[in-house]
Every structure is written in structure tokens, then in C-alpha cells.
Amino acid sequence: MYAVIYGKNPKLSEAEFWAFTKRFGLKIKIIESSRHWMVFDSDKSVERLFHRLGGSLKLVKIVGEGEEAIWDLEYAKLFTVSIYGRDDWKLWRKLGSEIKKNFKSQGPSKFFKPAKVYAMPSELILKGFPKVKDFVFFFDKRVYVGETITLTDPFELKKLDVERPVQRAILSIPPRLARIMVNLTEIRQGNFLDPFCGIGTIVQEFLLQGLNAYGSDSNPKAIHGAKENLKWLKKEFRTKRGAHLEVCDARKLKRCFRVKFDAIVTEPYMGKPLKYHPTKGEAIKLANELDRFYYGVFDSFGDVLKRHGRVVFVFPAYKLNDGRIYRKERKWLRKLGFEVMARYTDFEGRHRVVRDIHVLKYR
């Protein structure tokens, strides 16, 4: 039995997790779930594949139910405690003390207790992992006790972002989100295209996952930057495959690529940066103007996608001046042969333009 801890966007993280299980053929049985975590049964392959997730934080091996399961925890000279479902300093200290008391007969142990932290962040665990064990308690209808066995590596994701030789800080998609979007396709292998690849963030994720990677952009300078970044990726991460990159208008893809694609994963041009939160009327106008461009893009997708191919596409939504979010419905997608399977938002409080992530299937 295992538990997964979702990241800062739990709804998107959960969607990615289920897409990930389908993509890799994992059989999952839910035991209990909440907004931020899920306890489930699965075979051990989930441990080997967990690093391919972008939106989840920890994989926990459950050792038992009830606080008495503390007695089943494996001895550690150094340990910490993470609790989910409660923000209770006294409970946190009590659990740590009970574990230390249990370990006393096996040898000395030290309880690592950072102030005001009830759930240990991955960054702190990894600095001492695996010598420092993270013992985890879930409080909901029942109490589950376990140990963190695998983490999504935030240092790797940061390296993929900020250590590349070519940077576009404002325009580039986060590597975390690139990984999530690739999983949302539910497609394990084949030809993958990013037709707005910029400096190559999504294409580098294709390569890290061993996919046939293709990318294009209408900006020659961006393609040059992508090539430099992929050279760096090969050196730093020992990727075995190369990517096929082209300078190409996304509305004319069949002129640039002779292959058919299993999936297209991309964040396109989303309009000029906004200096203020728009009204609903202004948001509708902005969305309609961009849709004239996107219509041609999706028409071009139909020329290069295989039947039943998947598209994960970021449309812009807008945080309005009254605090609401405007997300446009696009009936023209069905006219072009695309069925919307799911939609998810991803944004931070300061953002005016919100990522409205669409998962689509081409009929």
C-alpha cells in the first residue's frame, strides 16, 4: 500500500497522476483520498516510475493503520515527521517523541524538528536522504502511517530551468508543467511535437522520457536557443536521442514535417503581457482575437496528427478585475475534429493571464 502527496495545484496533480497510471499501465485501487493526497494499492513498479511525475511531491510506503503502527517503522538514526490532515504542533512533537522512544531499544536516534513545518518539504528531505527518514502520518477517516521512499526532485527541475545556457524567463514554461503536460497525453511512446517550442523546455522533456522528439517555432533565434539547450541537456543528463527542430509557422506544419504525430504538447503565443486585470468584455475581446490565430493552428494540427492522436494545449484564460476567471468555450474545436477530454487551470495569485490547459483527442 502506498500514498501519493500532491503538489501546489492538487486538482492538476491528481489529473496527472491518473493519466500517468494509464500511460504506464499501472493498476491502482483507491483506499482513501483527500484533496492533497491519496492512499492506494499498486504493484512495486510505481516506485520505479514515480520520478516521471511533475505535479506530485512524495511517494510514501504505508506500513500500517493507527498510531500504533509506529511500532512497525524501521529504525533510523536520523528522522523527521510529516503530518497531513492536521496542523497541530503538539501532535507533531508527540508523534516524534513516540517514534524516538520506540527506537531507543535499537540504538540512539535524533528527531529533526524544523520550526513551523508539519510536512517536510522535498528540498529538506533530499539534503539528508536516504540517511534521514521522513515518517509520514495521514489523518482523515482513518490514520495511516508510512515512510517516504521516493520524491520528485526539485533540484533536478530547477537545474532544467535555470542552468540552461539560453534563457527566456518570462516566456518559458516551467519544466514541472512540461512534465505534467506530457503525462496528460496518456501516450507512452511515439512521435511527439511541440510546434511553439521556443527554447525547448517541452522538447527537452520529450527527450528525457525517451520519446521521438520534434519541435518547431516561427522564430529562428528561438530554434537556435533550443538547439544550444538540447546540446547542454545531452551533456548534463546523458540523453541518448536527438530532436528534430524546424523553423516553421504552426499554421503550416505539413510543409515542415513528413511524419505523423501521436501527440502534440505545447504552450502557444498567449498574447501580449497584461498590465492590469481586464474586465470580462476586455477578456472576451482578447480571447476572440487570439482564436483567429488558434483556429489556423488547430486546422494545421489535423494535417499532421494520427487518428485518435492527443493534444495538450494551453489556451489563455483571464483573471478579471472582479476576481473571477474567464475561460472561453471553443465550439470550433469540434468542427475541426477535436474533442475536449478535460480542462485544468494552472496559475499563481499574481498572474493576470491564466493557463487553461486542454486535453484533446483528434477524431
C-alpha positions as CSV (number, residue, x, y, z in Angstrom):
1,M,0.0,0.0,0.0
2,Y,1.2,3.5,-0.9
3,A,0.3,7.1,-0.7
4,V,1.0,10.0,-3.1
5,I,1.3,13.6,-1.9
6,Y,0.1,16.1,-4.5
7,G,1.8,19.4,-5.3
8,K,0.7,23.0,-5.1
9,N,-2.1,22.5,-7.7
10,P,-3.8,19.4,-6.3
11,K,-6.5,19.1,-8.9
12,L,-4.0,19.2,-11.7
13,S,-1.6,16.9,-9.8
14,E,-4.4,14.3,-9.3
15,A,-5.3,14.5,-13.0
16,E,-1.7,14.0,-14.0
17,F,-1.4,11.0,-11.6
18,W,-4.4,9.2,-13.2
19,A,-3.1,10.0,-16.7
20,F,0.3,8.7,-15.6
21,T,-1.2,5.4,-14.4
22,K,-2.9,4.9,-17.8
23,R,0.2,5.9,-19.7
24,F,2.3,3.3,-17.9
25,G,-0.3,0.6,-17.4
26,L,-0.3,0.8,-13.6
27,K,-3.2,-0.8,-11.8
28,I,-4.4,1.4,-8.9
29,K,-7.0,0.8,-6.3
30,I,-8.0,3.8,-4.1
31,I,-8.1,3.1,-0.4
32,E,-8.7,6.6,0.8
33,S,-8.2,10.1,-0.6
34,S,-8.4,13.8,0.2
35,R,-7.7,17.0,-1.7
36,H,-4.0,16.8,-1.1
37,W,-3.1,13.1,-1.0
38,M,-4.4,9.6,-1.8
39,V,-3.8,6.2,-0.3
40,F,-3.9,3.4,-2.8
41,D,-2.8,-0.2,-3.6
42,S,-0.4,-0.8,-6.5
43,D,2.4,-3.1,-7.5
44,K,6.1,-2.0,-6.9
45,S,6.5,-0.6,-10.4
46,V,5.0,2.7,-9.1
47,E,8.3,3.2,-7.2
48,R,10.4,2.9,-10.3
49,L,8.2,5.2,-12.4
50,F,7.4,7.9,-9.8
51,H,10.2,10.2,-10.9
52,R,8.4,10.8,-14.2
53,L,5.7,12.8,-12.4
54,G,5.9,16.5,-12.4
55,G,3.0,17.5,-10.1
56,S,3.3,15.1,-7.1
57,L,5.8,15.6,-4.3
58,K,6.3,12.3,-2.4
59,L,5.6,8.6,-2.7
60,V,5.0,7.1,0.7
61,K,5.1,3.4,1.6
62,I,2.3,2.7,4.1
63,V,3.3,0.4,7.0
64,G,0.0,0.3,8.9
65,E,-3.1,2.0,10.3
66,G,-3.5,3.8,13.6
67,E,-0.8,5.5,15.7
68,E,0.2,2.1,17.0
69,A,1.8,1.4,13.5
70,I,4.7,3.5,14.9
71,W,6.0,0.2,16.2
72,D,6.3,-1.1,12.7
73,L,8.6,1.7,11.5
74,E,12.1,0.7,10.5
75,Y,14.8,2.1,12.8
76,A,16.6,5.3,11.7
77,K,19.4,7.1,13.4
78,L,18.1,10.4,12.0
79,F,14.4,11.0,11.2
80,T,11.7,13.6,10.8
81,V,7.9,13.6,10.8
82,S,5.4,14.9,8.3
83,I,1.7,15.0,9.1
84,Y,-1.1,15.6,6.7
85,G,-4.7,16.4,7.6
86,R,-3.7,18.2,10.8
87,D,-1.8,21.4,11.7
88,D,-1.1,20.6,15.3
89,W,2.3,21.3,16.8
90,K,1.7,19.3,20.0
91,L,0.6,16.3,18.0
92,W,3.7,16.6,15.7
93,R,6.0,16.7,18.7
94,K,4.2,13.8,20.4
95,L,4.5,11.5,17.4
96,G,8.2,12.3,17.0
97,S,8.8,11.6,20.7
98,E,6.9,8.3,20.5
99,I,9.0,7.2,17.5
100,K,12.2,8.1,19.3
101,K,11.0,6.2,22.4
102,N,10.3,3.1,20.2
103,F,13.7,3.3,18.6
104,K,15.5,3.6,22.0
105,S,16.0,-0.2,22.3
106,Q,17.6,-0.4,18.9
107,G,20.0,2.4,19.2
108,P,20.3,6.2,19.6
109,S,18.1,8.3,17.2
110,K,17.7,12.0,16.6
111,F,14.4,13.7,15.8
112,F,14.9,16.5,13.2
113,K,12.4,19.3,14.1
114,P,12.4,22.4,11.9
115,A,10.2,25.2,13.3
116,K,6.7,25.7,12.0
117,V,6.9,22.8,9.4
118,Y,4.4,20.0,9.8
119,A,5.0,18.4,6.4
120,M,8.7,18.2,5.4
121,P,9.4,19.8,2.0
122,S,11.2,17.7,-0.6
123,E,14.2,20.0,-0.5
124,L,14.9,19.4,3.2
125,I,14.4,15.6,2.9
126,L,16.7,15.3,-0.1
127,K,19.5,17.0,1.7
128,G,19.7,14.1,4.1
129,F,18.0,11.3,2.0
130,P,18.2,8.4,2.5
131,K,20.0,8.6,5.9
132,V,17.3,10.9,7.3
133,K,14.0,9.1,7.1
134,D,10.7,11.0,6.7
135,F,8.0,9.3,8.6
136,V,4.5,10.3,7.4
137,F,1.1,10.4,9.1
138,F,-2.2,10.9,7.3
139,F,-5.2,11.9,9.3
140,D,-8.7,11.6,7.8
141,K,-11.4,8.9,8.4
142,R,-8.5,6.6,9.5
143,V,-4.9,7.2,10.4
144,Y,-2.2,5.8,8.1
145,V,1.5,5.6,8.9
146,G,4.3,5.3,6.4
147,E,7.7,6.3,5.2
148,T,8.7,8.5,2.2
149,I,10.5,6.2,-0.2
150,T,10.7,8.4,-3.4
151,L,10.5,12.1,-4.1
152,T,10.1,14.3,-7.2
153,D,13.5,16.0,-7.3
154,P,13.0,19.8,-7.1
155,F,16.8,20.3,-7.6
156,E,16.6,18.5,-11.0
157,L,13.6,20.6,-12.1
158,K,15.4,23.7,-11.1
159,K,18.5,22.7,-13.0
160,L,16.5,22.0,-16.1
161,D,15.1,25.5,-15.8
162,V,17.8,27.9,-14.6
163,E,21.1,26.2,-15.6
164,R,20.4,26.0,-19.3
165,P,22.7,28.2,-21.5
166,V,19.8,30.0,-23.2
167,Q,17.1,31.6,-21.0
168,R,13.7,33.2,-21.6
169,A,12.5,33.7,-18.1
170,I,9.1,35.3,-18.7
171,L,8.1,33.3,-21.8
172,S,9.3,29.8,-20.9
173,I,7.0,27.1,-19.4
174,P,8.2,25.6,-16.1
175,P,9.8,22.1,-16.5
176,R,7.4,20.9,-13.8
177,L,4.4,21.8,-16.0
178,A,6.1,20.4,-19.2
179,R,6.3,17.0,-17.4
180,I,2.7,17.2,-16.3
181,M,1.5,18.0,-19.8
182,V,3.4,15.1,-21.4
183,N,1.8,12.7,-18.9
184,L,-1.7,14.2,-19.6
185,T,-1.4,12.8,-23.2
186,E,-1.6,9.2,-21.7
187,I,0.6,8.1,-24.6
188,R,3.7,6.1,-23.6
189,Q,5.7,6.2,-26.8
190,G,5.8,7.6,-30.4
191,N,6.3,10.9,-32.2
192,F,5.8,14.0,-30.0
193,L,5.7,17.6,-31.3
194,D,5.9,21.0,-29.7
195,P,5.0,23.5,-32.5
196,F,5.7,26.5,-30.3
197,C,8.9,25.1,-28.8
198,G,10.7,28.4,-28.0
199,I,14.0,27.5,-26.3
200,G,12.9,23.8,-26.0
201,T,11.5,23.2,-22.5
202,I,8.8,20.7,-23.6
203,V,11.1,19.2,-26.2
204,Q,13.7,18.5,-23.5
205,E,11.0,16.7,-21.6
206,F,10.3,14.5,-24.6
207,L,14.0,13.6,-24.7
208,L,14.2,12.9,-21.0
209,Q,11.3,10.4,-21.4
210,G,12.9,8.7,-24.4
211,L,10.3,9.9,-26.9
212,N,10.8,10.7,-30.6
213,A,11.1,14.5,-30.2
214,Y,10.1,17.2,-32.7
215,G,9.9,20.9,-32.2
216,S,9.3,24.0,-34.3
217,D,8.9,27.7,-33.9
218,S,8.5,30.6,-36.2
219,N,11.4,32.5,-34.6
220,P,14.8,31.3,-35.9
221,K,16.5,32.8,-32.8
222,A,14.3,30.6,-30.5
223,I,15.2,27.5,-32.5
224,H,18.9,28.3,-32.2
225,G,18.5,28.7,-28.5
226,A,16.6,25.4,-28.3
227,K,19.5,23.6,-30.1
228,E,22.0,25.1,-27.7
229,N,19.9,23.9,-24.7
230,L,19.5,20.4,-26.1
231,K,23.3,20.1,-26.5
232,W,23.5,21.1,-22.8
233,L,20.8,18.5,-21.9
234,K,22.7,15.7,-23.7
235,K,25.9,16.6,-21.8
236,E,24.3,17.0,-18.4
237,F,21.6,14.3,-18.5
238,R,23.1,11.9,-21.0
239,T,20.0,11.8,-23.2
240,K,20.6,9.3,-26.0
241,R,18.3,10.7,-28.7
242,G,18.3,13.9,-30.6
243,A,15.4,16.2,-31.5
244,H,14.3,17.2,-35.0
245,L,13.8,21.0,-34.9
246,E,12.5,23.3,-37.6
247,V,11.8,27.0,-38.2
248,C,8.1,26.7,-39.1
249,D,4.8,28.5,-38.8
250,A,2.5,26.4,-36.7
251,R,-0.3,27.0,-39.2
252,K,1.7,25.3,-41.9
253,L,3.1,22.2,-40.2
254,K,2.6,19.8,-43.1
255,R,5.2,21.9,-45.1
256,C,7.8,21.2,-42.4
257,F,7.1,17.6,-41.2
258,R,6.5,14.5,-43.2
259,V,5.8,12.3,-40.2
260,K,2.5,11.8,-38.4
261,F,2.4,12.6,-34.7
262,D,1.0,10.6,-31.8
263,A,0.8,13.7,-29.6
264,I,1.2,17.5,-29.7
265,V,2.1,19.2,-26.4
266,T,2.5,22.9,-26.4
267,E,2.0,26.3,-24.9
268,P,1.5,28.8,-27.8
269,Y,1.7,32.5,-28.0
270,M,-0.8,33.8,-25.4
271,G,-0.9,37.4,-26.3
272,K,0.9,40.5,-25.0
273,P,1.6,40.7,-21.3
274,L,-1.3,42.5,-19.5
275,K,-0.6,45.5,-17.2
276,Y,-3.9,45.2,-15.3
277,H,-6.7,42.7,-14.7
278,P,-9.2,43.1,-17.6
279,T,-13.0,43.4,-17.4
280,K,-15.0,40.5,-18.8
281,G,-15.7,42.4,-22.0
282,E,-11.9,43.0,-22.5
283,A,-11.1,39.4,-21.8
284,I,-13.7,38.2,-24.4
285,K,-12.1,40.5,-27.0
286,L,-8.6,39.3,-26.2
287,A,-9.7,35.7,-26.4
288,N,-11.5,36.2,-29.7
289,E,-8.6,37.9,-31.3
290,L,-6.2,35.1,-30.4
291,D,-8.8,32.5,-31.5
292,R,-8.5,33.7,-35.1
293,F,-4.8,32.6,-34.9
294,Y,-5.5,29.4,-32.9
295,Y,-8.1,28.2,-35.5
296,G,-5.4,28.1,-38.2
297,V,-3.1,26.3,-35.8
298,F,-5.6,23.5,-35.0
299,D,-6.5,23.2,-38.7
300,S,-2.8,22.6,-39.2
301,F,-2.7,20.0,-36.4
302,G,-5.2,18.0,-38.3
303,D,-2.8,17.7,-41.2
304,V,0.0,16.1,-39.0
305,L,-1.8,14.1,-36.3
306,K,-2.5,10.4,-36.4
307,R,-6.1,9.4,-35.9
308,H,-7.0,9.5,-32.2
309,G,-3.8,11.5,-31.6
310,R,-3.8,13.6,-28.4
311,V,-3.2,17.3,-28.0
312,V,-2.3,19.0,-24.7
313,F,-2.7,22.8,-25.4
314,V,-2.6,25.8,-23.2
315,F,-5.2,28.4,-24.0
316,P,-5.2,31.7,-22.2
317,A,-7.8,32.4,-19.6
318,Y,-8.0,35.7,-17.7
319,K,-8.2,36.8,-14.1
320,L,-10.8,39.6,-14.2
321,N,-10.8,42.8,-12.2
322,D,-13.6,41.4,-10.0
323,G,-11.5,38.3,-9.1
324,R,-13.3,35.8,-11.3
325,I,-11.6,33.8,-14.1
326,Y,-12.9,34.0,-17.6
327,R,-12.4,30.7,-19.5
328,K,-13.7,30.7,-23.1
329,E,-15.7,27.8,-24.6
330,R,-14.4,27.0,-28.1
331,K,-17.1,25.1,-30.1
332,W,-15.0,25.5,-33.2
333,L,-12.6,22.8,-31.9
334,R,-15.2,20.1,-32.6
335,K,-15.8,21.5,-36.1
336,L,-12.1,20.8,-36.8
337,G,-12.3,17.3,-35.4
338,F,-11.1,17.8,-31.8
339,E,-12.9,16.6,-28.7
340,V,-12.1,18.2,-25.4
341,M,-11.4,15.4,-22.9
342,A,-10.6,17.6,-19.9
343,R,-9.6,21.1,-18.8
344,Y,-7.4,22.3,-15.9
345,T,-6.2,25.7,-14.8
346,D,-2.7,26.5,-13.6
347,F,-1.7,29.9,-12.2
348,E,-0.4,31.8,-9.3
349,G,-2.1,34.7,-7.4
350,R,-0.1,37.4,-9.2
351,H,-1.0,36.2,-12.7
352,R,-3.4,38.1,-14.9
353,V,-3.3,35.5,-17.7
354,V,-4.2,32.0,-16.5
355,R,-3.1,28.8,-18.2
356,D,-6.3,26.9,-19.3
357,I,-4.8,23.5,-20.1
358,H,-6.9,21.5,-22.6
359,V,-6.5,17.8,-23.2
360,L,-8.0,16.9,-26.6
361,K,-8.4,13.9,-28.9
362,Y,-8.3,14.1,-32.6
363,R,-11.1,12.0,-34.3
